[in-house]
Amino acid sequence: MSVSKYPHENMTLQPQQKSAWFEFVKSIVTFKGDLSSLTAPPFLLSPQSVTEFSGYWAEHPSLFVAPASASDPEKRALLVLKWFLSTLKQQHNPRDEEGKKKRLKPLNPFLGELFLGKWEDGSGTTNLVAEQVSHHPPATAFNVWNDEHGVRLQGHIAPKSYFSGTVNIDRKGYALLHLDKYDEDYLITMPKIHVEGFMTGSLFPELEGSSYIRSSTGYTAKIDYISKGWLSGRRNGFVANLFHDKNPEDAVYTAEGQWSGTYVIKEIITQRELEKFDINAVKRTPCSVSPIEKQHPLESRRAWQHVAAAIQRGDIRAAGHEKSKIENEQREMRKIEKSLGEEYPRRYFTRVEGDPVVEELAGGIPGQTSIKGDFDGTHGLWVWDEAKYQKVLSNNLHERQKFYEGEN
C-alpha cells in the first residue's frame, strides 16, 4: 500500500466490492513484510506511479521560494514551516485535479523510473527530477530547485507499510531545503501514517507522531499530528511549535489547526495572531510534464501509459498483462546485471556513505524519526549528482541506457 493515496474522507465500499476487500484484508493480516508487494483488488488500483508523488512538493511555488526573500532567520524558519504544511494536503488529497476520487493503490515504480517536470508561475521556473533509486526496498530520490530564487530541495523517501492492528506506513528518509543567498539548510523529517476504518472498509488515514524541521541557524519546528477522537475532534489536526535550540521550552511561534484546511499562526510573546491561513484558498500550480511522445522511455507516464489506459477504461485484465510485461523486462535486466557483475547505473543520483550536513542537523533532533535507519545501510543515502545531470543535458540522452545495448 502506498503512503500518499489513502483518501482523507471515508471510502465506503460498494456491495459488490466487499467480498474482494475482505479477502484482501485477510491476506494483509497474515502477511509478513512490506504490504506494497501484495496484489490489491482491481477497484483499488491507481494509474499513477509512486515516483509522481514528488510532484507535490512545490504545487505552491510562491510558498516554496518565499523563505529566500526574508532577511530575518526567525522569519525564514517560519516561512519554511508554512511551506511544508502547504505540501501535506496535496500529497494526501482524495481527489485529482478534475475532482475525481483517486484510487488507493498506485503503481510500484521500477528501478530507474523517472519523473521529470516543472512548475511555471510568477515565481519563475521550479524544476523537478525524481528517480526510483532502489526497488528492494523501494526508495525514490528527488531534487526540486528554483534558480531565480536560489531555493533547492533534495532528499529521498523509502516507504514501508505493515500491519499491526491496522495498516501503518513508516516513511524513512528526509528532505533537505537549501537557501543559496544565506547558505542555510533545513532538514525535514517525514511523519508516519496509520489507516483508520481498515477492518470495515471505510478508510481514512491519519498522520501520527511528530515530524521536525531543523535549521542550520538554530531554529527547529516540531509538528505534532493530532488524530480525530472517537467522539469529537476533526481529522488532520496539528500543533506546531517553532523555537530556537538554545531555548527549546520557549516557542517563538505556534501554528495550530488543520493542515488540510485552515490553521492559525501566533506569535507567542505577544499572543498576537499573525495569520489565519487557508490552504484551500491558495491557487495550486500542478507539475507539468512533457507530452508522452517526447518523454524518455523511463519516464513514469510513458513507461506505464498502457497500464494506466487499461486501468482508466476498467480493463483490469489488460492492465495486468501490460504491467507484467514491464515487470518481466525488469527481471531480465536484473539478470543481465548480475551476470555481468554490474549494478544498475542511476541516472541522476548517487549513493553515499553519509552527508555531513544531514548528520549534523539530525543530531539535534530527539527520539525516533524518519532519518533513523538512513545511516545503517538499509535504505541507502542518496544525493543529487550535478555532474550526472549536466552530462544528461549535454548529451541529450533521450534513449535507453547504453548499458543494456551491449555497449559496456
LINQUI-V60976 format. One line per field, one symbol per residue. ss: DSSP state (H for helix, E for strand, L for the rest). A space follows every 50 residues. Layout:
ss->???
//
This chain:
ss->LLLLLLLLLLELLLHHHHHHHHHHHHHHHHLLLLHHHLLLLHHHEEEEEH HHHHHHLLLLHHHHHHHHHLLLHHHHHHHHHHHHHHHHHHHLLLELLLLL ELLLEEELLLLLLEEEEEEEELLEEEEEEEEEEEELLEEEEEEEEELLLL EEEEEEEEEEEEELLLEEEEEEEEEEEEEHHHLEEEEEELLEEEEELLLL LLEEEEEELEEEEEELLLEEEEEEEELLLLLLLLLLEEEEEEEEHHHLLL EEEEEEEELLLEEEEEELLLLEEEEEEEHHHLLLLLLELLLHHHLLLLEH HHHLHHHHHHHHLLLHHHHHHHHHHHHHHHHHHHHHHHHHLLLLLLLLEE EELLLHHHHHHHLLLLLLLLLLLLLLLLLLEEEELHHHHHHHHHHLLLLL LHHHHLLL
//
